[in-house]
Amino acid sequence: MPEVSRFFGVVIAIYWQDHGVPHFHAKYGESRASFSIGELRLLEGSLPPRVTALVVEWAFRYRDELQEDWNLAVARKPLKSIPPLE
């Protein structure tokens, strides 16, 4: 999995083979969800409400870095790590 960040038990990844709107995936335990980078809205899946709030807070802070990693993924280049939420 092309992990770009990890915090409070949440793993954030961007997949090389994904297409469509720029987005990222969040995994927390058995829960999984994907969020758009531009609008920071839930595209599919679900996370506990508190975890969703943490993921959106993190993504808002690092939206530019997420977009940069999306562009790298589309170009099939190595992704950069993004700092965790602290």
Backbone as JSON Lines, residues from 0, in Angstrom:
{"i":0,"aa":"M","n":[0.84,-1.18,0.0],"ca":[0.0,0.0,0.0],"c":[0.89,1.25,0.0]}
{"i":1,"aa":"P","n":[0.64,2.19,-0.88],"ca":[1.45,3.42,-0.94],"c":[1.04,4.41,0.15]}
{"i":2,"aa":"E","n":[1.49,4.13,1.34],"ca":[1.16,4.94,2.51],"c":[1.9,6.27,2.44]}
{"i":3,"aa":"V","n":[1.17,7.37,2.72],"ca":[1.8,8.69,2.74],"c":[1.83,9.3,4.13]}
{"i":4,"aa":"S","n":[0.96,8.8,5.05],"ca":[0.98,9.31,6.41],"c":[0.28,8.32,7.34]}
{"i":5,"aa":"R","n":[0.54,8.48,8.63],"ca":[-0.06,7.63,9.65],"c":[-0.15,8.44,10.94]}
{"i":6,"aa":"F","n":[-1.33,8.46,11.56],"ca":[-1.51,9.17,12.82],"c":[-2.72,8.62,13.56]}
{"i":7,"aa":"F","n":[-2.61,8.5,14.87],"ca":[-3.69,8.06,15.74],"c":[-4.37,6.78,15.25]}
{"i":8,"aa":"G","n":[-3.6,5.88,14.67],"ca":[-4.14,4.62,14.17],"c":[-4.75,4.71,12.78]}
{"i":9,"aa":"V","n":[-4.7,5.87,12.16],"ca":[-5.23,6.08,10.81],"c":[-4.08,5.97,9.81]}
{"i":10,"aa":"V","n":[-4.3,5.21,8.75],"ca":[-3.32,5.08,7.68],"c":[-3.89,5.78,6.45]}
{"i":11,"aa":"I","n":[-3.11,6.7,5.87],"ca":[-3.52,7.44,4.68],"c":[-2.69,6.93,3.5]}
{"i":12,"aa":"A","n":[-3.38,6.65,2.39],"ca":[-2.69,6.11,1.2],"c":[-3.27,6.72,-0.06]}
{"i":13,"aa":"I","n":[-2.44,6.73,-1.09],"ca":[-2.86,7.09,-2.44],"c":[-2.4,5.96,-3.34]}
{"i":14,"aa":"Y","n":[-3.33,5.43,-4.12],"ca":[-3.02,4.27,-4.96],"c":[-2.66,4.69,-6.37]}
{"i":15,"aa":"W","n":[-1.65,4.04,-6.92],"ca":[-1.16,4.33,-8.26],"c":[-2.24,4.12,-9.32]}
{"i":16,"aa":"Q","n":[-3.0,3.04,-9.2],"ca":[-3.91,2.65,-10.27],"c":[-5.26,3.38,-10.21]}
{"i":17,"aa":"D","n":[-5.5,4.19,-9.21],"ca":[-6.78,4.89,-9.11],"c":[-6.94,5.94,-10.2]}
{"i":18,"aa":"H","n":[-8.17,6.1,-10.61],"ca":[-8.49,7.09,-11.64],"c":[-9.61,7.98,-11.13]}
{"i":19,"aa":"G","n":[-9.98,8.95,-11.93],"ca":[-11.09,9.82,-11.56],"c":[-10.64,11.03,-10.78]}
{"i":20,"aa":"V","n":[-11.53,11.51,-9.94],"ca":[-11.26,12.7,-9.15],"c":[-10.08,12.45,-8.21]}
{"i":21,"aa":"P","n":[-9.19,13.44,-8.04],"ca":[-8.09,13.26,-7.09],"c":[-8.63,12.96,-5.69]}
{"i":22,"aa":"H","n":[-8.12,11.88,-5.1],"ca":[-8.62,11.45,-3.8],"c":[-7.56,10.65,-3.06]}
{"i":23,"aa":"F","n":[-7.84,10.41,-1.78],"ca":[-6.96,9.59,-0.96],"c":[-7.81,8.63,-0.16]}
{"i":24,"aa":"H","n":[-7.17,7.61,0.38],"ca":[-7.85,6.58,1.15],"c":[-7.4,6.67,2.6]}
{"i":25,"aa":"A","n":[-8.35,6.44,3.51],"ca":[-8.05,6.39,4.94],"c":[-8.52,5.06,5.48]}
{"i":26,"aa":"K","n":[-7.68,4.44,6.3],"ca":[-8.01,3.16,6.91],"c":[-7.84,3.32,8.42]}
{"i":27,"aa":"Y","n":[-8.84,2.83,9.15],"ca":[-8.79,2.86,10.61],"c":[-9.39,1.55,11.09]}
{"i":28,"aa":"G","n":[-8.56,0.66,11.61],"ca":[-9.05,-0.66,11.99],"c":[-9.66,-1.35,10.79]}
{"i":29,"aa":"E","n":[-10.89,-1.78,10.89],"ca":[-11.57,-2.44,9.77],"c":[-12.33,-1.44,8.89]}
{"i":30,"aa":"S","n":[-12.35,-0.18,9.27],"ca":[-13.08,0.85,8.51],"c":[-12.19,1.44,7.44]}
{"i":31,"aa":"R","n":[-12.82,1.72,6.29],"ca":[-12.1,2.32,5.18],"c":[-12.98,3.37,4.52]}
{"i":32,"aa":"A","n":[-12.34,4.43,4.01],"ca":[-13.08,5.48,3.32],"c":[-12.15,6.18,2.35]}
{"i":33,"aa":"S","n":[-12.74,6.8,1.34],"ca":[-11.95,7.64,0.44],"c":[-12.56,9.04,0.43]}
{"i":34,"aa":"F","n":[-11.68,10.04,0.3],"ca":[-12.06,11.44,0.35],"c":[-11.49,12.18,-0.85]}
{"i":35,"aa":"S","n":[-12.26,13.11,-1.4],"ca":[-11.74,13.95,-2.48],"c":[-10.71,14.92,-1.88]}
{"i":36,"aa":"I","n":[-9.71,15.24,-2.67],"ca":[-8.69,16.18,-2.2],"c":[-9.18,17.62,-2.34]}
{"i":37,"aa":"G","n":[-9.84,17.93,-3.44],"ca":[-10.28,19.3,-3.67],"c":[-11.34,19.79,-2.71]}
{"i":38,"aa":"E","n":[-12.36,18.97,-2.5],"ca":[-13.49,19.38,-1.65],"c":[-13.44,18.78,-0.26]}
{"i":39,"aa":"L","n":[-12.55,17.84,-0.04],"ca":[-12.43,17.13,1.24],"c":[-13.77,16.53,1.66]}
{"i":40,"aa":"R","n":[-14.43,15.9,0.7],"ca":[-15.7,15.26,1.02],"c":[-15.54,13.75,0.91]}
{"i":41,"aa":"L","n":[-16.35,13.05,1.67],"ca":[-16.35,11.6,1.66],"c":[-16.89,11.11,0.33]}
{"i":42,"aa":"L","n":[-16.12,10.27,-0.35],"ca":[-16.55,9.71,-1.64],"c":[-17.2,8.35,-1.46]}
{"i":43,"aa":"E","n":[-16.59,7.52,-0.61],"ca":[-17.17,6.2,-0.34],"c":[-16.6,5.64,0.94]}
{"i":44,"aa":"G","n":[-17.31,4.66,1.49],"ca":[-16.89,4.03,2.73],"c":[-17.35,4.82,3.94]}
{"i":45,"aa":"S","n":[-16.8,4.45,5.09],"ca":[-17.15,5.17,6.32],"c":[-16.07,4.95,7.37]}
{"i":46,"aa":"L","n":[-15.97,5.92,8.23],"ca":[-15.07,5.87,9.39],"c":[-15.89,6.34,10.58]}
{"i":47,"aa":"P","n":[-15.47,6.02,11.79],"ca":[-16.16,6.59,12.95],"c":[-16.14,8.12,12.85]}
{"i":48,"aa":"P","n":[-17.18,8.79,13.34],"ca":[-17.26,10.26,13.2],"c":[-16.03,11.01,13.7]}
{"i":49,"aa":"R","n":[-15.5,10.64,14.84],"ca":[-14.31,11.34,15.36],"c":[-13.11,11.14,14.44]}
{"i":50,"aa":"V","n":[-12.95,9.95,13.9],"ca":[-11.85,9.67,12.98],"c":[-12.04,10.45,11.69]}
{"i":51,"aa":"T","n":[-13.25,10.52,11.19],"ca":[-13.52,11.32,9.99],"c":[-13.12,12.77,10.22]}
{"i":52,"aa":"A","n":[-13.46,13.32,11.38],"ca":[-13.09,14.71,11.7],"c":[-11.57,14.88,11.73]}
{"i":53,"aa":"L","n":[-10.85,13.92,12.29],"ca":[-9.39,14.0,12.32],"c":[-8.8,13.94,10.92]}
{"i":54,"aa":"V","n":[-9.33,13.05,10.09],"ca":[-8.83,12.91,8.72],"c":[-9.07,14.2,7.93]}
{"i":55,"aa":"V","n":[-10.24,14.78,8.06],"ca":[-10.54,16.02,7.33],"c":[-9.67,17.16,7.84]}
{"i":56,"aa":"E","n":[-9.47,17.23,9.15],"ca":[-8.58,18.26,9.71],"c":[-7.17,18.11,9.14]}
{"i":57,"aa":"W","n":[-6.66,16.89,9.12],"ca":[-5.32,16.63,8.58],"c":[-5.26,16.99,7.09]}
{"i":58,"aa":"A","n":[-6.26,16.56,6.34],"ca":[-6.27,16.79,4.89],"c":[-6.37,18.28,4.57]}
{"i":59,"aa":"F","n":[-7.11,19.03,5.36],"ca":[-7.2,20.47,5.15],"c":[-5.83,21.11,5.33]}
{"i":60,"aa":"R","n":[-5.11,20.66,6.34],"ca":[-3.77,21.2,6.62],"c":[-2.78,20.85,5.52]}
{"i":61,"aa":"Y","n":[-2.92,19.66,4.92],"ca":[-1.93,19.18,3.96],"c":[-2.52,18.96,2.57]}
{"i":62,"aa":"R","n":[-3.52,19.75,2.2],"ca":[-4.18,19.59,0.91],"c":[-3.2,19.74,-0.26]}
{"i":63,"aa":"D","n":[-2.31,20.73,-0.2],"ca":[-1.34,20.92,-1.29],"c":[-0.43,19.71,-1.44]}
{"i":64,"aa":"E","n":[0.02,19.16,-0.31],"ca":[0.89,17.98,-0.35],"c":[0.13,16.76,-0.88]}
{"i":65,"aa":"L","n":[-1.14,16.63,-0.53],"ca":[-1.95,15.54,-1.06],"c":[-2.09,15.65,-2.58]}
{"i":66,"aa":"Q","n":[-2.34,16.87,-3.05],"ca":[-2.46,17.06,-4.5],"c":[-1.14,16.75,-5.2]}
{"i":67,"aa":"E","n":[-0.04,17.16,-4.6],"ca":[1.28,16.85,-5.17],"c":[1.49,15.33,-5.25]}
{"i":68,"aa":"D","n":[1.13,14.61,-4.18],"ca":[1.26,13.15,-4.2],"c":[0.32,12.52,-5.23]}
{"i":69,"aa":"W","n":[-0.88,13.07,-5.38],"ca":[-1.79,12.56,-6.41],"c":[-1.15,12.69,-7.79]}
{"i":70,"aa":"N","n":[-0.57,13.87,-8.06],"ca":[0.08,14.1,-9.35],"c":[1.25,13.13,-9.55]}
{"i":71,"aa":"L","n":[2.01,12.87,-8.5],"ca":[3.1,11.9,-8.59],"c":[2.55,10.5,-8.88]}
{"i":72,"aa":"A","n":[1.46,10.14,-8.22],"ca":[0.87,8.82,-8.43],"c":[0.4,8.65,-9.87]}
{"i":73,"aa":"V","n":[-0.24,9.67,-10.42],"ca":[-0.7,9.62,-11.8],"c":[0.49,9.44,-12.75]}
{"i":74,"aa":"A","n":[1.62,10.08,-12.42],"ca":[2.83,9.97,-13.23],"c":[3.63,8.71,-12.89]}
{"i":75,"aa":"R","n":[3.1,7.89,-11.96],"ca":[3.76,6.66,-11.52],"c":[5.16,6.92,-10.97]}
{"i":76,"aa":"K","n":[5.25,7.96,-10.17],"ca":[6.5,8.31,-9.5],"c":[6.35,8.06,-8.01]}
{"i":77,"aa":"P","n":[7.46,7.91,-7.29],"ca":[7.38,7.67,-5.85],"c":[6.67,8.82,-5.12]}
{"i":78,"aa":"L","n":[5.85,8.46,-4.16],"ca":[5.11,9.45,-3.38],"c":[5.97,9.96,-2.24]}
{"i":79,"aa":"K","n":[5.65,11.16,-1.79],"ca":[6.36,11.76,-0.67],"c":[5.55,11.55,0.61]}
{"i":80,"aa":"S","n":[6.26,11.41,1.71],"ca":[5.59,11.3,3.01],"c":[5.0,12.66,3.39]}
{"i":81,"aa":"I","n":[3.88,12.61,4.07],"ca":[3.22,13.82,4.57],"c":[3.2,13.73,6.09]}
{"i":82,"aa":"P","n":[3.52,14.82,6.79],"ca":[3.57,14.75,8.25],"c":[2.24,14.3,8.85]}
{"i":83,"aa":"P","n":[2.29,13.65,10.0],"ca":[1.05,13.22,10.66],"c":[0.37,14.39,11.36]}
{"i":84,"aa":"L","n":[-0.86,14.17,11.76],"ca":[-1.57,15.11,12.6],"c":[-1.04,14.94,14.02]}
{"i":85,"aa":"E","n":[-0.72,16.01,14.66],"ca":[-0.18,15.93,16.03],"c":[-1.07,16.65,16.99]}
